[in-house]
């Protein structure tokens, strides 16, 4: 399996993977699947800011993708990132997600982020929660009944992991 930067040729696969999660899953709170133009714009925004958007590929097929961006737009968040990860439904649980998030952590630290947050839709999303915990994330909080999708209330689970020196000193 190859982990590499995403490019324009990956957008159809990225769009299809995400559409499945939007239409059938609770890991994202979007309810209408974005089209390729919107996913292209999202990819360009992330990469245009110097952040990573990665894909996992095997035999020319995109298995999943992950990216990070600044946690919030305000300047005080400039050292805090949020990850997002989506894996093709037929290969979840096979280590693709863990490899992608591990690569994201390295890339985020390399560009100066000090904290990585995972904002996991649905407290029943044990796969994503477990993946993040296995990479050193710790639960930071739960927003109870924060979203309504598929006719049920969904929690949001926040997980956090320090990068590099974390909060042990101030960035130079």
C-alpha positions as CSV (number, residue, x, y, z in Angstrom):
1,X,0.0,0.0,0.0
2,X,1.3,3.5,-0.9
3,X,0.4,6.6,1.1
4,X,0.8,9.7,-1.1
5,X,-0.4,13.2,-1.6
6,X,-3.8,13.3,-3.3
7,X,-4.1,14.9,-6.7
8,X,-6.8,15.9,-9.2
9,X,-7.0,12.4,-10.6
10,X,-8.0,11.1,-7.2
11,X,-11.1,13.3,-6.9
12,X,-13.6,10.8,-8.4
13,X,-12.5,8.1,-6.0
14,X,-12.5,10.5,-3.1
15,X,-15.9,11.8,-4.0
16,X,-17.3,8.3,-4.2
17,X,-15.8,7.2,-0.9
18,X,-17.1,10.3,0.9
19,X,-20.6,10.0,-0.8
20,X,-20.9,6.5,0.7
21,X,-20.2,7.8,4.2
22,X,-22.5,10.8,3.8
23,X,-25.4,8.6,2.5
24,X,-25.0,5.6,4.7
25,X,-22.9,6.5,7.7
26,X,-22.9,8.7,10.8
27,X,-19.2,9.6,10.8
28,X,-20.0,12.7,9.0
29,X,-23.0,14.9,9.7
30,X,-23.3,16.0,6.1
31,X,-26.6,14.7,4.6
32,X,-26.1,15.5,0.9
33,X,-23.1,14.2,-0.9
34,X,-20.9,16.9,-2.4
35,X,-20.1,16.6,-6.1
36,X,-16.6,16.4,-7.6
37,X,-16.4,20.2,-8.1
38,X,-17.0,20.7,-4.3
39,X,-14.5,18.0,-3.4
40,X,-11.9,19.5,-5.7
41,X,-12.4,22.9,-4.0
42,X,-12.0,21.2,-0.6
43,X,-8.8,19.5,-1.7
44,X,-7.4,22.7,-3.1
45,X,-8.2,24.6,0.0
46,X,-6.4,22.1,2.3
47,X,-3.4,21.8,0.1
48,X,-3.3,25.5,-0.7
49,X,-2.8,26.2,3.0
50,X,0.2,23.8,3.1
51,X,-1.8,21.1,4.9
52,X,-1.8,17.4,3.9
53,X,-4.5,15.6,2.0
54,X,-3.3,12.0,1.6
55,X,-4.7,8.9,-0.2
56,X,-3.9,5.2,0.4
57,X,-3.5,3.4,-2.9
58,X,-3.1,-0.2,-3.8
59,X,-2.7,-1.5,-7.4
60,X,-3.9,1.9,-8.7
61,X,-7.0,1.9,-6.6
62,X,-7.7,4.5,-3.9
63,X,-8.6,2.7,-0.7
64,X,-9.2,5.8,1.4
65,X,-8.1,9.3,2.2
66,X,-7.3,11.5,5.1
67,X,-6.4,15.2,5.6
68,X,-5.8,17.7,8.3
69,X,-6.6,21.4,8.5
70,X,-6.5,24.0,11.2
71,X,-9.0,23.3,13.9
72,X,-10.8,26.6,13.5
73,X,-10.1,29.7,11.4
74,X,-9.2,32.1,14.2
75,X,-5.5,32.8,14.6
76,X,-5.2,31.4,18.1
77,X,-5.9,28.0,16.7
78,X,-2.9,28.1,14.3
79,X,-1.1,25.3,16.2
80,X,-4.1,23.0,16.4
81,X,-5.2,20.7,13.6
82,X,-8.2,18.5,13.0
83,X,-8.0,15.3,11.1
84,X,-10.6,13.8,8.8
85,X,-10.4,10.2,7.5
86,X,-12.7,8.1,5.2
87,X,-12.0,4.6,4.0
88,X,-13.7,2.6,1.3
89,X,-16.5,0.7,3.0
90,X,-15.3,-2.7,1.7
91,X,-11.9,-2.5,3.2
92,X,-12.5,-0.8,6.6
93,X,-10.8,-2.5,9.6
94,X,-7.7,-3.6,7.6
95,X,-5.2,-1.0,8.8
96,X,-5.6,1.6,6.0
97,X,-7.0,4.2,8.3
98,X,-4.3,3.7,10.9
99,X,-1.6,4.1,8.2
100,X,-3.2,7.3,6.9
101,X,-3.6,8.9,10.3
102,X,-0.1,8.0,11.3
103,X,1.2,9.7,8.2
104,X,-1.0,12.7,8.9
105,X,0.5,13.0,12.4
106,X,4.0,13.2,11.0
107,X,3.1,15.7,8.4
108,X,1.2,18.0,10.8
109,X,4.0,18.0,13.3
110,X,6.5,18.8,10.4
111,X,4.6,21.9,9.5
112,X,4.4,23.1,13.1
113,X,1.1,21.9,14.6
114,X,1.3,21.1,18.3
115,X,-2.1,19.4,18.8
116,X,-4.2,17.1,16.6
117,X,-7.9,16.7,17.3
118,X,-10.3,14.1,16.0
119,X,-13.9,15.1,15.9
120,X,-15.7,11.8,15.5
121,X,-19.3,11.7,14.5
122,X,-21.4,9.2,16.5
123,X,-20.2,7.8,19.8
124,X,-21.0,4.4,18.4
125,X,-18.2,4.9,15.8
126,X,-15.9,2.5,17.7
127,X,-13.7,1.9,14.7
128,X,-12.7,5.5,14.4
129,X,-12.4,6.1,18.1
130,X,-10.3,2.9,18.5
131,X,-8.1,3.8,15.6
132,X,-7.3,7.2,17.2
133,X,-6.8,5.8,20.7
134,X,-4.3,3.2,19.2
135,X,-2.3,6.2,17.9
136,X,-2.1,8.0,21.2
137,X,-5.2,10.1,21.2
138,X,-7.2,10.5,24.4
139,X,-10.8,11.4,24.7
140,X,-11.2,15.1,25.4
141,X,-15.0,15.3,25.6
142,X,-18.4,14.3,24.2
143,X,-21.1,16.6,22.8
144,X,-24.3,14.8,23.6
145,X,-27.0,14.7,20.9
146,X,-25.1,17.3,18.8
147,X,-26.5,16.1,15.5
148,X,-29.6,14.5,14.1
149,X,-29.2,12.2,11.2
150,X,-31.1,9.1,10.0
151,X,-33.8,9.9,12.5
152,X,-31.6,9.7,15.6
153,X,-29.6,11.9,17.8
154,X,-25.8,11.5,17.5
155,X,-23.0,12.5,19.8
156,X,-19.7,14.0,18.8
157,X,-16.6,12.6,20.4
158,X,-13.5,14.8,20.7
159,X,-10.1,13.1,20.9
160,X,-6.8,14.9,21.2
161,X,-3.1,14.1,20.8
162,X,-0.1,16.3,21.3
163,X,2.4,16.7,18.5
164,X,6.1,17.2,19.1
165,X,6.5,19.2,22.3
166,X,2.7,19.8,22.5
167,X,2.1,22.4,25.2
168,X,5.4,21.9,27.1
169,X,6.8,25.1,25.6
170,X,5.7,28.0,23.4
171,X,6.4,27.9,19.7
172,X,9.3,30.1,18.6
